[in-house]
Amino acid sequence: MEPEHEIADVGSQVGSEAVEHIARHAEDYCECERQRIELTNQARINALHVEGARLTRYERQLEERLRLAPLPGGVRSQKRKALYQWIIGAILGVAAFFFSLIAFAPYQLGWPAYLYCLGISLVTPFAVEEFLEAWKSEKLFKGIVTAVLVAALSGGALLAAIRGDLLLQQVQQSTPAVVIDGADSASPQPQTSFYDSTRGSLRILMMLLALAIDLGAGVAFHRALLLGSTAGEDYDKLSQELAEVQNRIAAIVAEITELTNAPAVFVSRFWRDFYRAMLTQTIRKATTKLLGLSLCLLLLGTGRSFAQERLNLVVAFDLTASETVKAHDQRTQFDKNLVGATRLLASIPAGSKVTVIGITENSFAQPYILLSAEVSGNQGYFGERLATARQQMVRAWQKRAAQLEPRARSTDVLGALLTASELFQQDATGQKDVLVVYSDMRHVNSELDLETSDVIHVNALVARVERRKLLANLTGVSVYVLGADAAGRRPAQWEALKQFWAAYFEKAGANLLCYSTLDEPPQLVP
């Protein structure tokens, strides 16, 4: 890993650990404070629950009293209802007393039987009234009233059945319809006794009626006492008191909810303020640093790199055998091209996309990508990131170039230009397209021979290239042709070849900025 990347990683690691350290301690504090709030509020919550339960019971009592309380102007009606209940209860109690006397009459107990009957007629209504008063349940009261109703209706139904049996018994005559003198009277058919057939129904009837009478008496006394106790109640005052109790219950519910949610509310508010403070401080620090950085970049003159247009650079590098010709310094043109390409890659600006392709005998059908890379648009405060990127690019190119040899048997320059056109069209928005060709430009294949021809008819050859669909689309591309040596060629032939390529690039829509035998790289950064 490069030193620049190591520094960047260290900074990132330190920043991450600092944020984790702050967040961890903030989380610990937040949790402790949440627990403190929860424990502190627990006592108040318990007290409110007790008060709420007491008020709920009192609310039910007020609702019952309000239900029985006379409406404004209805006190007299309330008293009449209470008197009616007392009369009903007394009649039912007297009925229970006489029914008990009838039950004890066969035993001839004398005057003690009256005491037993009086106790029996009083104990059940008393017990029912006390039972209802103790439980004070509207559902229970409704259940007992329902039982009285069912018992009374069932008893009435059984009594109706007994009356039907009695009518049937009266219709059937046990004596013969006619008596003939001197004839033996036919003995009547044995018939079932009426008393035997209705014994079971009568027993059940008496049980149901006794239950209805006793329970009814107790219910009547209970209602009479309630009506009597609420006869003097003020309906409006009870309504106001009930409303106050309900409002207090609602306030208790709201306070319990607030106290229960207080820990969660604190946690949410804490993290909101925490992140807002961090964001505010970060923006403030970043703004301060950005202003300082802008001033520094302005003073150092490095700010212009941010305004540069993105560069899309395609380098076509000749790998054919014609590049092996040695000059007076015993260096081949291939070696010179390698040095020129290395110097070119060492001068690429920030935000560049670089693609190096090889010129072979079949450059378009089988494109040979030697190097492909993209340089970050962030060149660093002092250009250190760009310098590192250039160094890495040069090392990658030198490592790849060490394995290259000019062995191609022919030179497909037109195919390489078609491949470059495809590369430019892949990303054609917001960029500056530059094509640098390191080649002698002597295209040789079955389509076109520019190496052995002594005479070059420029217009005819350009038209021929266009007819055979070999004209690349290089609209707006800046073209530099370097290393176009004239080894073995007369100056006139070299000049004619230059004119052909100038006409070709003009037809392709490109801007030929340089066509030279030298390898001096162009100035990519203005």
Secondary structure, 3 states (H helix, E strand, C coil): CCHHHHHHHHHHHHHHHHHHHHHHHHHHHHHHHHHHHHHHHHHHHHHHHHHHHHHHHHHHHHHHHHHHCCCCCCHHHHHHHHHHHHHHHHHHHHHHHHHHHHHHHHHCCCCHHHHHHHHHHHHHHHHHHHHHHHHCCHHHHHHHHHHHHHHHHHHHHHHHHHHHHHHHHHHCCCCCCCCCCCCCCCCCCCCCCHHHHCHHHHHHHHHHHHHHHHHHHHHHHHHHHHHHHCCCCCHHHHHHHHHHHHHHHHHHHHHHHHHHHHHHHHHHHHHHHHHHHHHHHHHHHHHHHHHHHHHHHHHHCCHHHHHCCCEEEEEEEECEHHHHCECCCCCEHHHHHHHHHHHHHCCCCCCCEEEEEEECCCCCCCCEEEEEEECCCCCCCCCHHHHHHHHHHHHHHHHHHCCCCCCECCECHHHHHHHHHHHHHHCCCCCEEEEEEECCCCCECCCCECCCCCCCCHHHHHHHHHHCCCCCCCCCCEEEEECCCCCCCCHHHHHHHHHHHHHHHHHCCCEEEEECCCCCCCCCCC
